[in-house]
Amino acid sequence: MSPSVVNGSSMGGSSMGGGPMGGGPIGGGPVRSAPLKGSPAAAVVGGIACGGLSILFAATILEVVRPSAVTPLVLGALGLVIGLAAAALCWRPGTPRQIWARVALTVGFHALALPVAAALSFAATGIWPPPGTADLGLNVEIWGVRLVGTPTAVRLGVAGFVVGLLFVMIGDRALGGGGAKERMRRAGRLYR
C-alpha cells in the first residue's frame, strides 16, 4: 500500500472520499454550491401578472372617477411601469424555490389590492353615481357614506381577495414561513 493512500482515500482524508482536508472536492475545503442566478421566466411571469393587475386596479377606479382617462395609452404605460418594477423584484437571485415564492408573493399582494380598488370604486360611485347603478340593489350606507357597487367591481374585489390570499399563502409557505403551529412550537422551545 502506498503512503499516500490511507483509510481508502488519498492524502489521509476521511473515508468518505474527497481531498486532503476531507469532505470537499479534490482541492479540499467545504463543498461550494453553484452561484445563485435570477430566473428570466420568473421575472416575465411576475412582470406580466403584476402589470395586468395594476391595469385592472387603475381601470376599476378611473372608470368611475374619470372615464375619459381610461385610454389604452394611460393604462398601458401604468401597466408597463408596474410590470417592470415587479419583474426587477422577481429577477433577484436565489434558489428556484425562493424565486418562484417571491413571484407568488408579489402577484398575491398585487391581487390583494383589487378589493381596495373595488371599495374606492364603491365610494366614488356613491359620490358620482352613474345613471345605471340606481336599480342594481347594490347600494349601502355606512357611517353616512353611500356606497354603490357594480356587479363587475364586486366580482373583481372578491376574486382579487381569494386569488391574492391563495398566492400569498403559497409564497409564504414556499419561503418557509410555516404555520401557526410551527411558530408556536419554535417559540415554546425558545423560552424553556
C-alpha positions in Angstrom: 0.0 0.0 0.0 1.4 3.4 -0.9 1.9 6.0 1.8 -0.5 8.4 0.0 -3.4 6.1 0.4 -4.7 5.8 4.0 -8.1 4.6 5.1 -9.3 4.2 1.5 -8.8 7.8 0.5 -5.9 9.8 -0.9 -3.7 12.0 1.2 -5.1 11.0 4.6 -8.6 12.4 4.1 -11.8 10.9 5.5 -13.1 7.5 4.4 -16.0 9.3 2.7 -13.7 10.5 -0.1 -12.7 14.0 -1.0 -9.5 16.0 -0.9 -6.7 16.2 1.5 -8.8 18.2 4.1 -11.6 15.7 3.8 -15.2 16.4 2.9 -14.6 18.7 0.0 -13.6 18.3 -3.6 -10.0 17.4 -4.6 -8.8 20.9 -3.7 -10.1 20.5 -0.2 -12.3 22.7 1.9 -16.1 22.9 2.1 -18.3 22.0 -0.8 -19.5 25.1 -2.6 -22.8 25.3 -4.4 -23.2 26.8 -7.8 -23.8 30.6 -7.8 -27.4 31.6 -7.5 -28.9 33.2 -10.6 -32.1 35.1 -11.3 -34.8 33.5 -13.5 -35.8 35.4 -16.6 -39.0 33.3 -16.8 -40.0 34.2 -13.3 -39.3 37.9 -14.0 -41.5 37.8 -17.1 -44.4 35.9 -15.4 -44.3 38.2 -12.4 -44.0 41.4 -14.5 -46.9 40.4 -16.8 -49.2 39.4 -14.0 -48.5 42.4 -11.8 -48.7 44.8 -14.8 -52.1 43.3 -15.7 -53.3 43.5 -12.1 -52.3 47.2 -11.9 -54.2 47.9 -15.1 -57.3 46.3 -13.5 -56.7 48.3 -10.4 -56.5 51.6 -12.2 -59.3 50.9 -14.6 -61.7 50.0 -11.8 -61.1 53.3 -10.1 -60.8 55.5 -13.2 -63.9 54.1 -14.8 -65.9 55.8 -12.1 -63.9 58.9 -11.2 -62.8 60.0 -14.7 -64.0 57.7 -17.6 -62.2 59.8 -20.2 -58.8 58.8 -18.6 -59.4 55.2 -19.3 -57.4 55.0 -22.5 -55.0 52.3 -23.7 -52.1 54.6 -23.6 -52.6 55.6 -19.9 -53.4 52.0 -18.8 -50.6 50.6 -20.9 -48.0 53.0 -19.5 -49.1 52.3 -16.0 -49.0 48.5 -16.5 -45.6 48.7 -18.2 -44.0 50.7 -15.3 -45.5 48.5 -12.6 -44.7 45.3 -14.6 -41.1 46.3 -15.0 -40.8 47.1 -11.2 -42.3 43.8 -10.3 -40.0 42.0 -12.8 -37.0 43.7 -11.3 -38.1 42.4 -7.9 -38.6 38.9 -9.2 -35.3 38.8 -11.1 -33.2 38.8 -7.8 -31.0 35.7 -7.5 -31.9 32.8 -5.3 -32.9 29.1 -5.5 -35.7 28.3 -7.8 -38.0 27.8 -4.8 -37.1 31.3 -3.4 -37.6 32.9 -6.8 -41.0 31.4 -7.5 -42.1 32.0 -3.9 -41.1 35.7 -4.4 -43.2 35.7 -7.7 -46.2 34.2 -5.8 -45.9 36.8 -3.0 -45.6 39.7 -5.5 -48.5 38.6 -7.6 -50.6 37.9 -4.4 -50.0 41.3 -2.9 -50.9 42.9 -6.2 -54.1 40.9 -6.3 -55.0 41.8 -2.7 -55.0 45.5 -3.9 -58.1 44.7 -6.1 -60.6 44.7 -3.2 -59.2 48.1 -2.2 -59.9 49.3 -5.8 -63.4 47.9 -5.6 -64.0 49.7 -2.3 -62.7 53.0 -3.7 -64.9 52.4 -6.7 -67.9 51.9 -4.5 -67.2 55.2 -2.6 -66.7 57.1 -5.8 -69.8 55.7 -7.3 -71.7 56.8 -4.3 -70.4 60.4 -4.8 -70.7 60.4 -8.6 -73.5 57.9 -9.4 -73.7 56.8 -13.0 -77.3 56.5 -14.3 -77.4 52.7 -14.5 -76.5 52.0 -10.9 -79.7 53.1 -9.1 -81.6 49.9 -9.8 -78.9 47.3 -9.2 -79.7 46.8 -5.5 -76.0 47.1 -4.5 -76.5 50.3 -2.5 -75.4 50.5 1.2 -74.8 53.4 3.5 -72.1 53.0 6.1 -71.4 55.9 8.6 -73.1 58.4 6.4 -71.1 57.4 3.3 -73.2 56.0 0.4 -71.5 53.1 -1.3 -72.8 51.9 -4.7 -71.4 48.9 -6.3 -71.5 47.4 -9.8 -71.5 43.6 -10.3 -68.2 43.8 -12.1 -66.5 45.6 -9.2 -68.0 43.1 -6.7 -66.7 40.2 -8.7 -63.3 41.8 -9.1 -63.0 42.5 -5.4 -63.9 39.0 -4.3 -61.8 37.3 -6.9 -58.8 39.6 -6.1 -59.2 38.7 -2.4 -59.4 35.0 -2.9 -56.6 34.7 -5.5 -54.4 37.2 -3.6 -54.8 35.3 -0.3 -54.0 32.0 -2.1 -50.9 33.3 -3.7 -49.6 34.9 -0.5 -50.2 31.7 1.4 -48.3 29.7 -1.3 -45.4 32.1 -1.4 -45.1 32.3 2.4 -45.2 28.5 2.7 -42.5 28.1 0.0 -40.2 30.6 1.7 -40.5 28.6 4.9 -42.9 30.9 6.8 -44.5 27.8 8.4 -47.9 27.8 10.0 -49.0 29.0 13.4 -48.4 25.5 14.9 -44.8 25.6 13.8 -44.2 29.1 15.1 -45.7 28.1 18.5 -43.5 25.0 18.6 -40.4 27.1 17.9 -41.4 29.7 20.4 -42.0 27.0 23.1 -38.5 25.7 22.6 -37.1 29.2 22.7 -38.4 30.0 26.2 -37.9 26.8 28.0 
